[in-house]
Amino acid sequence: MTTTITVEGMSCGHCEQTVEEALRGVSGVTDATADREAEQASIDGDADVTALVQAVEDAGYTAHA
């Protein structure tokens, strides 16, 4: 299953990597891709959306489903 969340505050490639690493650390995530221009992240797996949003926020960005 693929989930897409909105991520605000990414301004560079390093930001995308930070968000991707934070999301990949969530239990149930098999892969994650962040796109700063679209302000979105796509997550593969069966992780809880609340946990995904919290992981992004813990990394210093604003996120919502």
Secondary structure, 3 states (H helix, E strand, C coil): CEEEEEEECCCCHHHHHHHHHHHHCCCCEEEEEEECCCCEEEEEECCCHHHHHHHHHHCCCEEEC
